[in-house]
Amino acid sequence: MIRRDKMIFTVTATFILCFSVTSLGQNCFDYKNTTDKLEAKVIFDNKLHSGFFNSHETSYPWYISKSDDGTFESALGGKIAKQDKIPIEHTSNCFSTHQGKHDLNFCDATYKSGVLQLEIYGGMPAYASSLMITVKDLQFFCQFKTAYPAPVSNCKWNILSKKLIFKNNNIKKRERIYAWVSVEFEEISTYQGETTINQYKIEGYLKPVVH
């Protein structure tokens, strides 16, 4: 059973990687395709709380699997780096409804020259999408990108609603942010000559360390 699961994992990962290249060529994997005309400010609430804030869950990179005997295998092939064997902390407890509801377990936070960027992602290898939130002078804007396992093209996203709550307003490097976010957006895309419009949502809690 373990060998069969590894084979399925490897085939799935290879499938996604191959078709992600096609999607990249179709200009869907680009934050620049998002339009966010909504003006919104970050809300501060020192009572914001979630059990997720006190939890500590980790997982290996999506392409790494660990056997019962402690050995590692990579769906990408090649040599496994030391970094690949280090579990990654889950800094996001968000869900996305894009291409089917799934978890987004990771959030990276960077702060430079007064601008904070939060990138929320996860779900690989089955899903490949991410949400970027840029905060400046308490205003924030959202961008989305994705890679489809099919020749989808002409992707455009419009932000329909958004809300971002921070537990405190003291943003410093090497310190953790506790937050909640909710973003709804519209996707316009073309597949096999037909243009479709769908609505999706990303929502949940965040606790990244600022870099």
MDTraj code that builds the backbone (N, CA, C; nanometers):
import mdtraj as md
import numpy as np

residues = "MET ILE ARG ARG ASP LYS MET ILE PHE THR VAL THR ALA THR PHE ILE LEU CYS PHE SER VAL THR SER LEU GLY GLN ASN CYS PHE ASP TYR LYS ASN THR THR ASP LYS LEU GLU ALA LYS VAL ILE PHE ASP ASN LYS LEU HIS SER GLY PHE PHE ASN SER HIS GLU THR SER TYR PRO TRP TYR ILE SER LYS SER ASP ASP GLY THR PHE GLU SER ALA LEU GLY GLY LYS ILE ALA LYS GLN ASP LYS ILE PRO ILE GLU HIS THR SER ASN CYS PHE SER THR HIS GLN GLY LYS HIS ASP LEU ASN PHE CYS ASP ALA THR TYR LYS SER GLY VAL LEU GLN LEU GLU ILE TYR GLY GLY MET PRO ALA TYR ALA SER SER LEU MET ILE THR VAL LYS ASP LEU GLN PHE PHE CYS GLN PHE LYS THR ALA TYR PRO ALA PRO VAL SER ASN CYS LYS TRP ASN ILE LEU SER LYS LYS LEU ILE PHE LYS ASN ASN ASN ILE LYS LYS ARG GLU ARG ILE TYR ALA TRP VAL SER VAL GLU PHE GLU GLU ILE SER THR TYR GLN GLY GLU THR THR ILE ASN GLN TYR LYS ILE GLU GLY TYR LEU LYS PRO VAL VAL HIS".split()
xyz = np.array([
    [0.0823, -0.1207, 0.0000],
    [0.0000, 0.0000, 0.0000],
    [0.0855, 0.1253, 0.0000],
    [0.1933, 0.1259, 0.0778],
    [0.2816, 0.2425, 0.0835],
    [0.3439, 0.2680, -0.0522],
    [0.3895, 0.1602, -0.1201],
    [0.4521, 0.1759, -0.2513],
    [0.3507, 0.2308, -0.3517],
    [0.2270, 0.1826, -0.3466],
    [0.1236, 0.2279, -0.4393],
    [0.0924, 0.3746, -0.4157],
    [0.0840, 0.4178, -0.2886],
    [0.0570, 0.5580, -0.2572],
    [0.1677, 0.6475, -0.3102],
    [0.2936, 0.6001, -0.2995],
    [0.4068, 0.6787, -0.3492],
    [0.3981, 0.6932, -0.5006],
    [0.3573, 0.5860, -0.5683],
    [0.3476, 0.5908, -0.7133],
    [0.2407, 0.6912, -0.7559],
    [0.1262, 0.6880, -0.6880],
    [0.0180, 0.7812, -0.7195],
    [0.0638, 0.9246, -0.6963],
    [0.1347, 0.9465, -0.5856],
    [0.1849, 1.0792, -0.5515],
    [0.2803, 1.1298, -0.6592],
    [0.3701, 1.0423, -0.7029],
    [0.4689, 1.0814, -0.8037],
    [0.4023, 1.1124, -0.9368],
    [0.3077, 1.0289, -0.9791],
    [0.2383, 1.0499, -1.1053],
    [0.1582, 1.1798, -1.1007],
    [0.0889, 1.2022, -0.9893],
    [0.0097, 1.3238, -0.9741],
    [0.0969, 1.4478, -0.9802],
    [0.2097, 1.4434, -0.9084],
    [0.3010, 1.5578, -0.9064],
    [0.3550, 1.5861, -1.0459],
    [0.3935, 1.4809, -1.1169],
    [0.4465, 1.4979, -1.2524],
    [0.3406, 1.5556, -1.3451],
    [0.2173, 1.5085, -1.3305],
    [0.1058, 1.5574, -1.4112],
    [0.0851, 1.7063, -1.3905],
    [0.0837, 1.7479, -1.2644],
    [0.0624, 1.8892, -1.2327],
    [0.1758, 1.9738, -1.2859],
    [0.2998, 1.9267, -1.2677],
    [0.4159, 2.0032, -1.3138],
    [0.4110, 2.0223, -1.4654],
    [0.3778, 1.9178, -1.5379],
    [0.3742, 1.9257, -1.6835],
    [0.2684, 2.0239, -1.7301],
    [0.1503, 2.0156, -1.6734],
    [0.0431, 2.1019, -1.7182],
    [0.0534, 2.2418, -1.6613],
    [0.1285, 2.2591, -1.5522],
    [0.1512, 2.3932, -1.5005],
    [0.2297, 2.4738, -1.6018],
    [0.3212, 2.4087, -1.6722],
    [0.3989, 2.4778, -1.7749],
    [0.3057, 2.5299, -1.8834],
    [0.2062, 2.4464, -1.9212],
    [0.1083, 2.4900, -2.0202],
    [0.0319, 2.6099, -1.9691],
    [-0.0093, 2.6044, -1.8403],
    [-0.0858, 2.7129, -1.7821],
    [-0.0041, 2.8411, -1.7764],
    [0.1246, 2.8265, -1.7428],
    [0.2106, 2.9435, -1.7389],
    [0.2128, 3.0109, -1.8760],
    [0.2136, 2.9306, -1.9795],
    [0.2150, 2.9847, -2.1135],
    [0.0846, 3.0540, -2.1500],
    [-0.0222, 3.0243, -2.0772],
    [-0.1523, 3.0833, -2.1042],
    [-0.1770, 3.2095, -2.0211],
    [-0.0734, 3.2590, -1.9535],
    [-0.0803, 3.3863, -1.8811],
    [-0.1795, 3.3864, -1.7647],
    [-0.1984, 3.2714, -1.6999],
    [-0.2845, 3.2670, -1.5820],
    [-0.2033, 3.2804, -1.4528],
    [-0.0763, 3.2417, -1.4577],
    [0.0061, 3.2443, -1.3374],
    [0.0767, 3.3794, -1.3267],
    [-0.0033, 3.4850, -1.3063],
    [0.0511, 3.6206, -1.3046],
    [-0.0388, 3.7111, -1.2207],
    [0.0180, 3.7690, -1.1145],
    [-0.0591, 3.8581, -1.0284],
    [-0.1110, 3.9807, -1.1032],
    [-0.0463, 4.0170, -1.2129],
    [-0.0841, 4.1378, -1.2859],
    [-0.2214, 4.1269, -1.3513],
    [-0.2774, 4.0076, -1.3543],
    [-0.4084, 3.9891, -1.4167],
    [-0.5242, 4.0201, -1.3217],
    [-0.4925, 4.0688, -1.2016],
    [-0.5958, 4.0999, -1.1028],
    [-0.6255, 4.2492, -1.0984],
    [-0.7529, 4.2815, -1.0904],
    [-0.7975, 4.4194, -1.0723],
    [-0.8636, 4.4326, -0.9358],
    [-0.8111, 4.5229, -0.8549],
    [-0.8674, 4.5482, -0.7226],
    [-0.8909, 4.6985, -0.7078],
    [-1.0137, 4.7394, -0.7312],
    [-1.0496, 4.8807, -0.7224],
    [-1.1168, 4.9162, -0.5901],
    [-1.1246, 4.8192, -0.5011],
    [-1.1907, 4.8428, -0.3727],
    [-1.0953, 4.9092, -0.2740],
    [-1.1394, 5.0157, -0.2126],
    [-1.0603, 5.0804, -0.1093],
    [-1.0994, 5.0211, 0.0261],
    [-1.0005, 4.9720, 0.0984],
    [-1.0283, 4.9108, 0.2284],
    [-0.9067, 4.9269, 0.3178],
    [-0.9320, 4.9437, 0.4469],
    [-0.8239, 4.9578, 0.5435],
    [-0.8195, 4.8372, 0.6361],
    [-0.7009, 4.8107, 0.6861],
    [-0.6835, 4.7037, 0.7838],
    [-0.7573, 4.7410, 0.9114],
    [-0.8261, 4.6439, 0.9686],
    [-0.8957, 4.6627, 1.0965],
    [-0.8110, 4.6017, 1.2069],
    [-0.8043, 4.6688, 1.3207],
    [-0.7286, 4.6168, 1.4344],
    [-0.8247, 4.5757, 1.5459],
    [-0.8047, 4.4541, 1.5966],
    [-0.8907, 4.4007, 1.7024],
    [-0.8057, 4.3149, 1.7958],
    [-0.7722, 4.3667, 1.9126],
    [-0.6849, 4.2927, 2.0037],
    [-0.7541, 4.1721, 2.0669],
    [-0.8832, 4.1541, 2.0392],
    [-0.9553, 4.0376, 2.0886],
    [-0.9609, 3.9251, 1.9841],
    [-0.9025, 3.9493, 1.8687],
    [-0.9009, 3.8461, 1.7646],
    [-0.8323, 3.7203, 1.8171],
    [-0.8976, 3.6066, 1.8026],
    [-0.8395, 3.4827, 1.8559],
    [-0.8856, 3.3627, 1.7748],
    [-0.7986, 3.2645, 1.7696],
    [-0.8277, 3.1358, 1.7071],
    [-0.7391, 3.0310, 1.7720],
    [-0.7892, 2.9088, 1.7832],
    [-0.7065, 2.8006, 1.8354],
    [-0.5837, 2.7787, 1.7477],
    [-0.5944, 2.8162, 1.6225],
    [-0.4824, 2.8038, 1.5295],
    [-0.3623, 2.8863, 1.5749],
    [-0.3879, 2.9990, 1.6399],
    [-0.2785, 3.0856, 1.6854],
    [-0.1864, 3.0142, 1.7853],
    [-0.2413, 2.9201, 1.8598],
    [-0.1632, 2.8495, 1.9617],
    [-0.1198, 2.7098, 1.9178],
    [-0.1523, 2.6732, 1.7967],
    [-0.1179, 2.5394, 1.7477],
    [0.0178, 2.5410, 1.6794],
    [0.0713, 2.4205, 1.6545],
    [0.1984, 2.4100, 1.5818],
    [0.1930, 2.2861, 1.4939],
    [0.1461, 2.3066, 1.3714],
    [0.1390, 2.1984, 1.2739],
    [0.2444, 2.2203, 1.1661],
    [0.2987, 2.1115, 1.1158],
    [0.4004, 2.1194, 1.0108],
    [0.3766, 2.0118, 0.9054],
    [0.4408, 2.0284, 0.7917],
    [0.4387, 1.9252, 0.6883],
    [0.5616, 1.9436, 0.6006],
    [0.5995, 1.8389, 0.5310],
    [0.7131, 1.8464, 0.4405],
    [0.6701, 1.9171, 0.3112],
    [0.7654, 1.9658, 0.2324],
    [0.7296, 2.0229, 0.1021],
    [0.6428, 1.9255, 0.0248],
    [0.5532, 1.9765, -0.0570],
    [0.4525, 1.8921, -0.1223],
    [0.5132, 1.7793, -0.2053],
    [0.6347, 1.7976, -0.2543],
    [0.6969, 1.6968, -0.3409],
    [0.7773, 1.5927, -0.2631],
    [0.7795, 1.6041, -0.1298],
    [0.8563, 1.5125, -0.0459],
    [0.7634, 1.4177, 0.0289],
    [0.7963, 1.2886, 0.0275],
    [0.7230, 1.1900, 0.1075],
    [0.8220, 1.1152, 0.1960],
    [0.7790, 1.0841, 0.3168],
    [0.8645, 1.0140, 0.4127],
    [0.8068, 0.8763, 0.4399],
    [0.8893, 0.7734, 0.4253],
    [0.8458, 0.6357, 0.4472],
    [0.8447, 0.6017, 0.5956],
    [0.7817, 0.4903, 0.6269],
    [0.7759, 0.4448, 0.7658],
    [0.9146, 0.4150, 0.8216],
    [1.0084, 0.3822, 0.7333],
    [1.1436, 0.3507, 0.7800],
    [1.2314, 0.4759, 0.7928],
    [1.1705, 0.5943, 0.7688],
    [1.2438, 0.7190, 0.7873],
    [1.3151, 0.7719, 0.6649],
    [1.3079, 0.7003, 0.5536],
    [1.3735, 0.7473, 0.4314],
    [1.2810, 0.8433, 0.3560],
    [1.3432, 0.9297, 0.2757],
    [1.2687, 1.0311, 0.2018],
    [1.2728, 1.0027, 0.0517],
    [1.1666, 1.0402, -0.0171],
    [1.1621, 1.0318, -0.1613],
    [1.1065, 1.1628, -0.2162],
    [1.1547, 1.2008, -0.3345],
    [1.1087, 1.3233, -0.3987],
    [1.0358, 1.2921, -0.5274],
    [0.9178, 1.3502, -0.5442],
    [0.8414, 1.3306, -0.6669],
    [0.9060, 1.4027, -0.7847],
    [1.0004, 1.4921, -0.7545],
    [1.0685, 1.5657, -0.8603],
    [1.1925, 1.4929, -0.9092],
    [1.2317, 1.3862, -0.8379],
    [1.3522, 1.3131, -0.8735],
    [1.4761, 1.3886, -0.8297],
    [1.5904, 1.3322, -0.8564],
    [1.7155, 1.3985, -0.8209],
    [1.7472, 1.3875, -0.6731],
    [1.8523, 1.4574, -0.6338],
    [1.8992, 1.4516, -0.4963],
    [1.8082, 1.5301, -0.4032],
    [1.7849, 1.4748, -0.2851],
    [1.7021, 1.5426, -0.1856],
    [1.7914, 1.6294, -0.0978],
    [1.7645, 1.7582, -0.0955],
    [1.8446, 1.8528, -0.0183],
    [1.8108, 1.8428, 0.1300],
    [1.9041, 1.8871, 0.2123],
    [1.8832, 1.8861, 0.3573],
    [1.7605, 1.9679, 0.3944],
    [1.7396, 2.0785, 0.3233],
    [1.6258, 2.1657, 0.3509],
    [1.4930, 2.0948, 0.3255],
    [1.4923, 2.0020, 0.2299],
    [1.3693, 1.9299, 0.1958],
    [1.3216, 1.8403, 0.3098],
    [1.4124, 1.8045, 0.4003],
    [1.3781, 1.7134, 0.5093],
    [1.3307, 1.7866, 0.6342],
    [1.3232, 1.9188, 0.6255],
    [1.2798, 1.9982, 0.7403],
    [1.1316, 2.0314, 0.7267],
    [1.0494, 1.9884, 0.8209],
    [0.9063, 2.0200, 0.8143],
    [0.8828, 2.1708, 0.8149],
    [0.7841, 2.2157, 0.7390],
    [0.7514, 2.3575, 0.7279],
    [0.6299, 2.3887, 0.8147],
    [0.6405, 2.4938, 0.8933],
    [0.5302, 2.5319, 0.9816],
    [0.4098, 2.5798, 0.9004],
    [0.2916, 2.5411, 0.9430],
    [0.1685, 2.5903, 0.8825],
    [0.1386, 2.7282, 0.9405],
    [0.1580, 2.8297, 0.8596],
    [0.1367, 2.9680, 0.9049],
    [0.0058, 3.0260, 0.8515],
    [-0.0729, 2.9434, 0.7860],
    [-0.2049, 2.9836, 0.7382],
    [-0.3044, 2.8727, 0.7678],
    [-0.4231, 2.9137, 0.8046],
    [-0.5325, 2.8190, 0.8247],
    [-0.6511, 2.8647, 0.7394],
    [-0.6206, 2.8932, 0.6134],
    [-0.7210, 2.9435, 0.5205],
    [-0.7736, 2.8313, 0.4315],
    [-0.8884, 2.8549, 0.3716],
    [-0.9404, 2.7661, 0.2689],
    [-0.9639, 2.8467, 0.1420],
    [-0.9585, 2.7785, 0.0299],
    [-0.9889, 2.8391, -0.0993],
    [-1.0929, 2.7533, -0.1692],
    [-1.1852, 2.8166, -0.2389],
    [-1.2853, 2.7411, -0.3148],
    [-1.2484, 2.7326, -0.4626],
    [-1.1332, 2.7855, -0.4991],
    [-1.0913, 2.7849, -0.6394],
    [-1.0550, 2.6439, -0.6851],
    [-1.1165, 2.5962, -0.7919],
    [-1.0975, 2.4613, -0.8461],
    [-1.1394, 2.3525, -0.7466],
    [-1.2254, 2.3854, -0.6532],
    [-1.2654, 2.2907, -0.5497],
    [-1.2091, 2.3328, -0.4156],
    [-1.2853, 2.3192, -0.3101],
    [-1.2424, 2.3661, -0.1783],
    [-1.1194, 2.2905, -0.1294],
    [-1.0185, 2.3644, -0.0829],
    [-0.8965, 2.3019, -0.0324],
    [-0.8274, 2.3985, 0.0640],
    [-0.7316, 2.3453, 0.1381],
    [-0.6610, 2.4240, 0.2395],
    [-0.5426, 2.4978, 0.1799],
    [-0.5174, 2.6153, 0.2355],
    [-0.3966, 2.6920, 0.2068],
    [-0.3221, 2.7019, 0.3396],
    [-0.2163, 2.6233, 0.3549],
    [-0.1519, 2.6077, 0.4853],
    [-0.0342, 2.7017, 0.5109],
    [0.0024, 2.7815, 0.4116],
    [0.1241, 2.8608, 0.4275],
    [0.1016, 3.0082, 0.3960],
    [0.1725, 3.0924, 0.4707],
    [0.1687, 3.2364, 0.4469],
    [0.3074, 3.2927, 0.4724],
    [0.3634, 3.3600, 0.3740],
    [0.4919, 3.4279, 0.3886],
    [0.4665, 3.5772, 0.4065],
    [0.5404, 3.6389, 0.4972],
    [0.5243, 3.7822, 0.5239],
    [0.6573, 3.8532, 0.5083],
    [0.6585, 3.9602, 0.4296],
    [0.7787, 4.0416, 0.4132],
    [0.7427, 4.1879, 0.4376],
    [0.8344, 4.2592, 0.5011],
    [0.8102, 4.4001, 0.5343],
    [0.9318, 4.4814, 0.4940],
    [0.9095, 4.5755, 0.4032],
    [1.0205, 4.6560, 0.3532],
    [0.9706, 4.7947, 0.3141],
    [1.0421, 4.8970, 0.3640],
    [1.0108, 5.0373, 0.3308],
    [0.8649, 5.0712, 0.3567],
    [0.8127, 5.0223, 0.4687],
    [0.6755, 5.0548, 0.5068],
    [0.5678, 4.9760, 0.4351],
    [0.6069, 4.8775, 0.3544],
    [0.5096, 4.7967, 0.2799],
    [0.5144, 4.6524, 0.3282],
    [0.4007, 4.6006, 0.3686],
    [0.3891, 4.4615, 0.4132],
    [0.3233, 4.3794, 0.3041],
    [0.3837, 4.2652, 0.2716],
    [0.3241, 4.1744, 0.1746],
    [0.3010, 4.0384, 0.2380],
    [0.1798, 3.9888, 0.2215],
    [0.1415, 3.8561, 0.2710],
    [0.1062, 3.7697, 0.1508],
    [0.1759, 3.6574, 0.1361],
    [0.1455, 3.5657, 0.0265],
    [0.0942, 3.4348, 0.0849],
    [-0.0299, 3.4005, 0.0515],
    [-0.0972, 3.2827, 0.1050],
    [-0.1046, 3.1762, -0.0044],
    [-0.0644, 3.0524, 0.0283],
    [-0.0604, 2.9481, -0.0741],
    [-0.0698, 2.8101, -0.0099],
    [-0.0768, 2.7072, -0.0937],
    [-0.0851, 2.5687, -0.0451],
    [-0.1690, 2.4850, -0.1398],
    [-0.1856, 2.3579, -0.1037],
    [-0.2700, 2.2698, -0.1850],
    [-0.1982, 2.1907, -0.2918],
    [-0.0674, 2.2133, -0.3094],
    [0.0074, 2.1367, -0.4090],
    [0.0192, 1.9896, -0.3658],
    [0.0222, 1.8952, -0.4618],
    [0.0279, 1.9166, -0.6065],
    [-0.1069, 1.9265, -0.6765],
    [-0.2162, 1.9036, -0.6048],
    [-0.3471, 1.9051, -0.6701],
    [-0.3903, 2.0451, -0.7120],
    [-0.3500, 2.1455, -0.6346],
    [-0.3889, 2.2833, -0.6626],
    [-0.2639, 2.3710, -0.6651],
    [-0.2664, 2.4727, -0.7518],
    [-0.1521, 2.5627, -0.7607],
    [-0.2027, 2.7054, -0.7770],
    [-0.2234, 2.7736, -0.6656],
    [-0.2706, 2.9113, -0.6698],
    [-0.2242, 2.9828, -0.5438],
    [-0.2260, 3.1144, -0.5475],
    [-0.1850, 3.1914, -0.4306],
    [-0.2497, 3.3288, -0.4322],
    [-0.2589, 3.3870, -0.3141],
    [-0.3169, 3.5197, -0.2955],
    [-0.2117, 3.6101, -0.2354],
    [-0.1899, 3.7244, -0.2980],
    [-0.0959, 3.8233, -0.2467],
    [-0.1741, 3.9426, -0.1911],
    [-0.1409, 3.9803, -0.0678],
    [-0.2022, 4.0970, -0.0049],
    [-0.0922, 4.1985, 0.0227],
    [-0.1078, 4.3178, -0.0292],
    [-0.0103, 4.4244, -0.0095],
    [-0.0715, 4.5322, 0.0784],
    [-0.0039, 4.5622, 0.1902],
    [-0.0542, 4.6609, 0.2864],
    [0.0410, 4.7795, 0.2910],
    [-0.0146, 4.8988, 0.2680],
    [0.0649, 5.0221, 0.2756],
    [-0.0218, 5.1334, 0.3315],
    [0.0271, 5.1991, 0.4376],
    [-0.0481, 5.3083, 0.5021],
    [-0.1879, 5.2622, 0.5405],
    [-0.1966, 5.1400, 0.5916],
    [-0.3196, 5.0760, 0.6389],
    [-0.4153, 5.0352, 0.5257],
    [-0.3939, 5.0850, 0.4047],
    [-0.4723, 5.0389, 0.2905],
    [-0.4162, 4.9055, 0.2422],
    [-0.5044, 4.8175, 0.1927],
    [-0.4527, 4.6908, 0.1400],
    [-0.5206, 4.6535, 0.0090],
    [-0.4419, 4.5848, -0.0764],
    [-0.4890, 4.5435, -0.2070],
    [-0.4555, 4.3962, -0.2289],
    [-0.5392, 4.3282, -0.3074],
    [-0.5254, 4.1838, -0.3239],
    [-0.5001, 4.1470, -0.4702],
    [-0.4207, 4.0413, -0.4879],
    [-0.3926, 3.9869, -0.6210],
    [-0.3940, 3.8344, -0.6135],
    [-0.4408, 3.7719, -0.7211],
    [-0.4524, 3.6257, -0.7263],
    [-0.3836, 3.5741, -0.8522],
    [-0.3315, 3.4512, -0.8439],
    [-0.2788, 3.3846, -0.9624],
    [-0.2955, 3.2343, -0.9455],
    [-0.2974, 3.1626, -1.0585],
    [-0.3177, 3.0177, -1.0518],
    [-0.2560, 2.9493, -1.1732],
    [-0.2350, 2.8195, -1.1607],
    [-0.1917, 2.7359, -1.2728],
    [-0.2954, 2.6258, -1.2902],
    [-0.3530, 2.6164, -1.4087],
    [-0.4556, 2.5161, -1.4365],
    [-0.3962, 2.3891, -1.4980],
    [-0.4482, 2.2708, -1.4606],
    [-0.4068, 2.1449, -1.5240],
    [-0.4824, 2.1234, -1.6546],
    [-0.4988, 2.2312, -1.7311],
    [-0.5698, 2.2285, -1.8596],
    [-0.5359, 2.3592, -1.9311],
    [-0.5512, 2.3653, -2.0636],
    [-0.5151, 2.4865, -2.1374],
    [-0.6161, 2.6000, -2.1202],
    [-0.6312, 2.6493, -1.9987],
    [-0.7171, 2.7647, -1.9706],
    [-0.6369, 2.8910, -2.0027],
    [-0.7007, 2.9906, -2.0628],
    [-0.6282, 3.1107, -2.1034],
    [-0.7062, 3.2372, -2.0695],
    [-0.6409, 3.3510, -2.0924],
    [-0.7033, 3.4827, -2.0757],
    [-0.7632, 3.5025, -1.9366],
    [-0.6927, 3.4565, -1.8349],
    [-0.7437, 3.4683, -1.6983],
    [-0.7415, 3.6136, -1.6512],
    [-0.8537, 3.6571, -1.5959],
    [-0.8648, 3.7885, -1.5332],
    [-0.9406, 3.7719, -1.4029],
    [-0.8972, 3.8453, -1.3002],
    [-0.9656, 3.8380, -1.1719],
    [-1.0038, 3.9774, -1.1245],
    [-1.1242, 3.9896, -1.0722],
    [-1.1727, 4.1140, -1.0139],
    [-1.2074, 4.0892, -0.8677],
    [-1.1503, 4.1695, -0.7783],
    [-1.1802, 4.1552, -0.6354],
    [-1.3185, 4.2128, -0.6080],
    [-1.4060, 4.1316, -0.5481],
    [-1.5440, 4.1718, -0.5224],
    [-1.5655, 4.2205, -0.3795],
    [-1.4967, 4.1585, -0.2847],
    [-1.5061, 4.2014, -0.1448],
    [-1.3807, 4.1561, -0.0720],
    [-1.3459, 4.2269, 0.0358],
    [-1.2249, 4.1913, 0.1104],
    [-1.2315, 4.2504, 0.2498],
    [-1.1687, 4.1786, 0.3421],
    [-1.1607, 4.2246, 0.4812],
    [-1.0360, 4.1663, 0.5441],
    [-0.9618, 4.2485, 0.6158],
    [-0.8377, 4.2051, 0.6783],
    [-0.8318, 4.2602, 0.8198],
    [-0.8170, 4.1706, 0.9174],
    [-0.8116, 4.2095, 1.0585],
    [-0.6786, 4.1666, 1.1184],
    [-0.6084, 4.2586, 1.1825],
    [-0.4859, 4.2287, 1.2562],
    [-0.5159, 4.2348, 1.4052],
    [-0.4481, 4.1482, 1.4805],
    [-0.4663, 4.1512, 1.6249],
    [-0.3999, 4.2733, 1.6871],
    [-0.2881, 4.3173, 1.6289],
    [-0.2226, 4.4387, 1.6776],
    [-0.1613, 4.5125, 1.5590],
    [-0.1234, 4.6371, 1.5826],
    [-0.0722, 4.7203, 1.4731],
    [0.0782, 4.7428, 1.4805],
    [0.1469, 4.6593, 1.5566],
    [0.2912, 4.6740, 1.5728],
    [0.3625, 4.5712, 1.4842],
    [0.3903, 4.6107, 1.3606],
    [0.4530, 4.5206, 1.2650],
    [0.6045, 4.5376, 1.2701],
    [0.6736, 4.4308, 1.3061],
    [0.8194, 4.4337, 1.3131],
    [0.8767, 4.3068, 1.2522],
    [0.9955, 4.3187, 1.1941],
    [1.0624, 4.2015, 1.1407],
    [1.0982, 4.1041, 1.2518],
    [1.0918, 3.9766, 1.2187],
    [1.1216, 3.8651, 1.3095],
    [1.0150, 3.8476, 1.4183],
    [0.9036, 3.9178, 1.4043],
    [0.7918, 3.8982, 1.4968],
    [0.6712, 3.8457, 1.4198],
    [0.5808, 3.7811, 1.4929],
    [0.4682, 3.7130, 1.4297],
    [0.3461, 3.8047, 1.4184],
    [0.2779, 3.7914, 1.3063],
    [0.1517, 3.8619, 1.2847],
    [0.0370, 3.7636, 1.3060],
    [-0.0661, 3.8086, 1.3749],
    [-0.1874, 3.7289, 1.3906],
    [-0.3000, 3.8029, 1.3183],
    [-0.3654, 3.7338, 1.2240],
    [-0.4625, 3.8033, 1.1403],
    [-0.5733, 3.7103, 1.0917],
    [-0.6773, 3.7715, 1.0388],
    [-0.7879, 3.6998, 0.9730],
    [-0.8169, 3.7713, 0.8429],
    [-0.8419, 3.6956, 0.7379],
    [-0.8662, 3.7554, 0.6069],
    [-0.9831, 3.6875, 0.5377],
    [-1.0543, 3.7648, 0.4580],
    [-1.1617, 3.7104, 0.3750],
    [-1.1626, 3.7880, 0.2436],
    [-1.1489, 3.7161, 0.1332],
    [-1.1452, 3.7793, 0.0014],
    [-1.2341, 3.7010, -0.0941],
    [-1.3233, 3.7710, -0.1620],
    [-1.4054, 3.7104, -0.2661],
    [-1.3682, 3.7739, -0.3993],
    [-1.3579, 3.6919, -0.5027],
    [-1.3172, 3.7445, -0.6322],
    [-1.3876, 3.6727, -0.7461],
    [-1.3901, 3.7400, -0.8582],
    [-1.4518, 3.6894, -0.9802],
    [-1.3426, 3.6516, -1.0795],
    [-1.3589, 3.5364, -1.1415],
    [-1.2625, 3.4910, -1.2416],
    [-1.3283, 3.4845, -1.3789],
    [-1.2621, 3.5464, -1.4749],
    [-1.3046, 3.5381, -1.6140],
    [-1.1951, 3.4644, -1.6906],
    [-1.2275, 3.3535, -1.7530],
    [-1.1252, 3.2734, -1.8221],
    [-1.1858, 3.2054, -1.9447],
    [-1.0958, 3.1567, -2.0306],
    [-1.1382, 3.0917, -2.1548],
    [-1.0845, 2.9492, -2.1604],
    [-1.1740, 2.8555, -2.1935],
    [-1.1338, 2.7162, -2.2074],
    [-1.2067, 2.6567, -2.3272],
    [-1.1300, 2.6024, -2.4200],
    [-1.1833, 2.5429, -2.5431],
    [-1.2750, 2.6416, -2.6163],
    [-1.2322, 2.7675, -2.6203],
    [-1.3053, 2.8695, -2.6943],
    [-1.4235, 2.9299, -2.6225],
    [-1.4548, 2.8820, -2.5034],
    [-1.5700, 2.9327, -2.4289],
    [-1.5239, 3.0142, -2.3081],
    [-1.5784, 3.1335, -2.2927],
    [-1.5445, 3.2200, -2.1800],
    [-1.6440, 3.1990, -2.0669],
    [-1.5918, 3.1791, -1.9472],
    [-1.6775, 3.1576, -1.8301],
    [-1.6444, 3.2582, -1.7212],
    [-1.7429, 3.2841, -1.6361],
    [-1.7251, 3.3736, -1.5216],
    [-1.7682, 3.2988, -1.3961],
    [-1.6781, 3.2890, -1.2983],
    [-1.7077, 3.2195, -1.1726],
    [-1.6607, 3.3036, -1.0549],
    [-1.7188, 3.2773, -0.9394],
    [-1.6803, 3.3479, -0.8180],
    [-1.6204, 3.2508, -0.7174],
    [-1.5164, 3.2966, -0.6465],
    [-1.4459, 3.2126, -0.5503],
    [-1.4167, 3.2913, -0.4226],
    [-1.3709, 3.2187, -0.3220],
    [-1.3462, 3.2814, -0.1921],
    [-1.2236, 3.2209, -0.1260],
    [-1.1463, 3.3054, -0.0591],
    [-1.0351, 3.2626, 0.0254],
    [-1.0566, 3.3261, 0.1619],
    [-1.0499, 3.2435, 0.2662],
    [-1.0793, 3.2964, 0.3995],
    [-1.0111, 3.2136, 0.5075],
    [-0.9707, 3.2793, 0.6160],
    [-0.9134, 3.2074, 0.7291],
    [-0.8165, 3.2909, 0.8089],
    [-0.7416, 3.2212, 0.8967],
    [-0.6491, 3.2866, 0.9899],
    [-0.5035, 3.2738, 0.9431],
    [-0.4230, 3.3728, 0.9833],
    [-0.2820, 3.3777, 0.9463],
    [-0.1956, 3.4022, 1.0696],
    [-0.0734, 3.3452, 1.0684],
    [0.0209, 3.3745, 1.1777],
    [0.1673, 3.3663, 1.1284],
    [0.1990, 3.4378, 1.0229],
    [0.3368, 3.4324, 0.9708],
    [0.4336, 3.5158, 1.0538],
    [0.5610, 3.4795, 1.0480],
    [0.6665, 3.5614, 1.1054],
    [0.7146, 3.6560, 0.9973],
    [0.7283, 3.7821, 1.0304],
    [0.7659, 3.8829, 0.9317],
    [0.9160, 3.8752, 0.9003],
    [0.9494, 3.8788, 0.7727],
    [1.0892, 3.8778, 0.7275],
    [1.1200, 4.0074, 0.6535],
])
top = md.Topology()
chain = top.add_chain()
for i, resn in enumerate(residues, 1):
    res = top.add_residue(resn, chain, resSeq=i)
    for name in ("N", "CA", "C"):
        top.add_atom(name, md.element.get_by_symbol(name[0]), res)
traj = md.Trajectory(xyz[None], top)
